[in-house]
Amino acid sequence: MPNPKFSIITVTYNAADVLERTIKSVIAQSYDNYEYILIDGQSKDNTMDIVNQYRNYFAQIVSEPDHGIYDAMNKATRLATGDFLCFLNAGDKMHDQNTLKLAVYSIHGNKLPDIIYGETIIVNKKEEIIGMRRLSAPSSLRWTSFKTGMRVCHQAFWANKEKVVPYNLTYRFSADFDWCIRVMKRSRVMHNTHLILIDYLKEGATTRNHKASLNERFRIMSHHYGLFTTILCHFWFVVRLMFKKVV
């Protein structure tokens, strides 16, 4: 049975109203081989007051100005010492207290995969379940899987530290989409846990900037898959959306 170490990373900026649920979901884990890293962009609210209440649970805490969420994630990547990186945004939660343990139990053999991934549930600020994420994780993940959209939520995509690349800071809202594709290009073994790993807070930064995020994703897809393929895929997106409205 493998015993990988997880680097769980939370990036914050003025997240006092949703942060505590995230922290509690991490420190409640029944699997204890993890480190918890928090990178704060020098919040102006009482985010750090909440962090300080749980200071003993963190391996690293950094609070300083940055150039956005992906710059903060790059900082965290450099600090991480685990086998796998798990980015858990403020407001998001590990699905339950056995999430890490069950994910590890699902790995067969002694060799660690390059990527561990699973499903995501969408919740609101009251922590009420809205439903499963619209795009479900493919049974077998490939770097070409994202031609039809971000099939695995960033938070439920745990990359082996050896395969990790820096986030491209030219993308403000969808660098995680590009990052996942680049990590998959470097990976061979992508392990599907067949588990719900994450409760994802709907009101995230990408949700608030939906149009800008979609524009960036088009550019990213064109870069990795080619313009013609990307246009064809988007034509299918429109047809799929129209079909759902009719049904």
C-alpha positions in Angstrom: 0.0 0.0 0.0 1.5 3.3 -1.0 1.7 6.1 1.5 2.1 9.3 -0.6 2.4 12.7 1.0 -0.1 15.4 -0.2 0.6 19.1 -0.3 -2.8 20.7 0.2 -2.6 24.3 -1.0 -5.2 27.1 -0.3 -4.7 30.5 -1.9 -6.7 33.4 -0.3 -7.5 37.1 -0.7 -10.2 38.6 1.4 -11.7 35.1 1.9 -12.8 35.4 5.6 -16.4 34.6 4.9 -15.7 31.1 3.4 -12.2 30.1 4.5 -13.0 28.3 7.8 -15.0 25.6 6.1 -12.1 24.8 3.9 -9.6 24.6 6.7 -11.9 22.4 8.8 -12.3 20.0 5.9 -8.6 19.6 5.6 -7.7 19.2 9.3 -10.5 16.6 9.7 -8.9 14.2 7.3 -8.4 10.7 8.6 -5.3 10.3 6.5 -2.5 12.3 8.1 0.4 12.2 5.6 -0.2 15.7 4.3 1.1 19.2 4.7 -1.2 22.3 4.5 0.1 25.4 2.8 -1.7 28.8 2.7 -0.7 31.6 0.5 -2.5 34.9 1.1 -2.3 38.0 -1.0 -2.1 40.3 2.0 -5.9 40.3 2.7 -7.6 43.5 4.0 -10.3 41.7 5.9 -9.9 39.3 8.8 -8.7 36.3 6.7 -5.4 36.1 8.6 -7.2 36.3 11.9 -9.0 33.0 10.9 -5.7 31.5 9.7 -4.0 32.4 13.0 -6.7 30.5 14.9 -5.5 27.3 13.0 -1.8 28.2 12.7 -0.6 25.0 14.2 -2.2 23.0 11.4 -0.2 24.7 8.7 3.2 23.7 7.5 3.7 27.1 5.6 1.9 30.4 5.8 2.8 33.3 3.5 0.9 36.6 3.4 2.3 39.2 1.0 1.2 41.0 -2.1 1.2 38.9 -5.3 0.2 39.1 -8.9 -3.0 37.1 -8.7 -4.2 33.6 -7.8 -1.9 31.8 -10.2 1.2 33.7 -9.1 0.3 32.6 -5.5 -0.1 29.0 -6.7 3.4 29.1 -8.2 4.7 30.3 -4.9 3.0 27.4 -3.2 4.4 24.9 -5.7 7.9 26.0 -4.9 7.3 25.5 -1.2 5.5 22.1 -1.5 7.3 19.0 -0.4 4.6 16.4 -1.0 4.3 13.8 -3.7 1.0 15.3 -4.9 -0.3 18.9 -5.1 -3.9 19.5 -4.2 -5.2 23.0 -4.8 -8.2 23.7 -2.6 -9.5 27.2 -3.0 -11.1 29.1 -0.1 -14.7 28.0 0.1 -14.0 24.6 -1.5 -13.9 21.5 0.7 -12.6 18.0 0.8 -15.7 15.9 0.2 -15.6 14.1 3.6 -13.1 13.2 6.3 -11.9 10.1 4.5 -11.3 11.7 1.1 -7.5 11.4 1.1 -7.6 7.9 2.7 -10.0 6.5 0.1 -8.1 8.1 -2.8 -4.9 6.3 -1.6 -6.7 3.0 -1.1 -7.9 3.2 -4.7 -4.4 3.1 -6.0 -3.3 -0.4 -7.0 0.4 -1.5 -6.7 3.3 0.3 -5.2 4.1 2.8 -7.9 2.5 6.2 -7.6 0.5 7.5 -10.6 1.3 10.8 -12.3 -2.1 12.2 -11.7 -4.9 11.3 -9.3 -8.4 12.5 -10.2 -12.1 12.2 -9.4 -15.5 13.8 -9.4 -16.8 17.1 -8.0 -20.0 18.2 -6.3 -21.2 21.9 -6.7 -22.3 23.6 -3.5 -23.5 27.1 -2.6 -22.3 29.4 0.2 -24.8 27.7 2.6 -22.9 24.4 1.8 -26.1 23.1 0.2 -25.6 20.7 -2.7 -26.6 22.1 -6.0 -25.6 18.9 -7.9 -22.8 17.1 -9.6 -20.5 19.1 -11.8 -21.8 19.4 -15.4 -18.8 17.7 -16.9 -18.0 14.4 -15.4 -14.5 13.0 -15.2 -13.7 10.5 -18.0 -13.1 6.9 -17.1 -9.7 7.1 -18.8 -8.1 10.6 -18.8 -5.8 11.7 -21.6 -4.4 15.1 -22.4 -6.8 15.3 -25.4 -9.7 14.8 -23.0 -10.0 18.6 -22.5 -11.0 19.1 -26.1 -14.6 18.8 -25.0 -14.1 21.1 -22.0 -12.4 20.9 -18.6 -13.5 17.4 -17.9 -11.9 17.3 -14.4 -12.2 20.2 -11.9 -8.8 21.7 -11.0 -9.4 20.9 -7.4 -10.0 17.2 -8.1 -6.9 17.0 -10.3 -4.0 16.1 -8.1 -0.7 16.2 -9.9 2.5 14.4 -9.0 5.1 17.0 -8.0 7.6 15.5 -10.5 5.2 16.4 -13.4 4.2 19.8 -12.3 4.9 22.9 -14.4 4.5 26.6 -13.4 1.2 28.3 -14.2 1.3 30.6 -17.2 0.6 34.0 -15.8 -0.5 35.5 -19.1 -3.8 33.8 -18.4 -5.8 35.6 -15.6 -8.8 33.3 -15.3 -8.1 30.0 -16.9 -4.4 29.3 -16.3 -5.5 26.2 -14.4 -7.1 24.8 -17.7 -3.8 25.3 -19.5 -1.8 23.9 -16.5 -3.8 20.7 -16.4 -3.3 20.1 -20.1 0.5 20.7 -19.8 0.8 18.4 -16.8 -1.1 15.7 -18.7 1.2 16.0 -21.6 4.1 15.1 -19.3 2.2 12.3 -17.7 1.6 8.6 -18.5 -0.3 7.1 -15.6 -3.5 9.0 -14.7 -5.5 7.3 -12.0 -9.2 7.6 -11.7 -10.3 7.2 -8.1 -14.0 6.8 -9.1 -14.7 9.0 -6.0 -16.2 12.3 -5.3 -13.2 14.2 -4.1 -14.2 17.9 -3.8 -17.2 20.1 -2.8 -16.7 23.1 -5.1 -18.1 26.5 -4.2 -20.0 27.8 -7.2 -19.3 31.5 -6.5 -15.6 31.3 -7.4 -13.4 33.8 -9.3 -13.8 31.9 -12.6 -17.6 31.9 -12.1 -17.6 35.7 -11.6 -15.5 36.2 -14.7 -17.2 33.6 -16.9 -17.0 35.4 -20.3 -13.3 36.3 -19.9 -12.6 32.8 -18.7 -14.3 31.3 -21.8 -12.3 33.6 -24.1 -9.0 32.4 -22.5 -10.1 28.8 -22.8 -10.6 29.2 -26.5 -7.1 30.6 -26.8 -5.7 27.8 -24.7 -7.5 25.1 -26.7 -6.3 26.6 -30.0 -2.8 26.5 -28.7 -2.9 22.9 -27.6 -5.3 21.3 -30.1 -5.2 23.6 -33.1 -7.6 26.3 -34.3 -9.6 24.2 -36.6 -10.2 21.4 -34.0 -11.1 24.1 -31.4 -13.7 25.7 -33.8 -15.3 22.3 -34.5 -15.4 21.5 -30.7 -17.1 24.9 -30.0 -19.6 24.2 -32.8 -20.5 21.0 -30.9 -20.7 22.9 -27.6 -23.4 25.1 -29.2 -25.3 22.1 -30.6 -25.2 20.4 -27.2 -26.4 23.5 -25.4 -29.3 23.9 -27.9 -30.3 20.2 -27.6 -30.4 20.5 -23.8 -32.7 23.6 -24.0 -35.1 21.7 -26.3 -35.1 18.6 -24.1 
